[in-house]
Amino acid sequence: MSGSGAAHKEMRVVLKEAKRLGWYIDRYSKHIQLKHPDGFHFTVCGTPKDATACRKKALRDLAKFSYTT
């Protein structure tokens, strides 16, 4: 991970799971871009207003394109 600022604790769970599944993680100030090795990517907010809902949705999205290294 690179960039400025720290992700919300709920988002750190997402980052840890993404890393475990083999996703590439690009940090940009308040947003985090997750890239799948097959080319798919999506962006999540690093400091969401509803962190729990955002975490649950992001983990569901990661599971759709799981890629274990």
Secondary structure, DSSP 8 states (H G I E B T S, - for coil): --SSS---HHHHHHHHHHHHTT-EEEEETTEEEEE-TTS-EEEEESS-SSHHHHHHHHHHHHHHT----
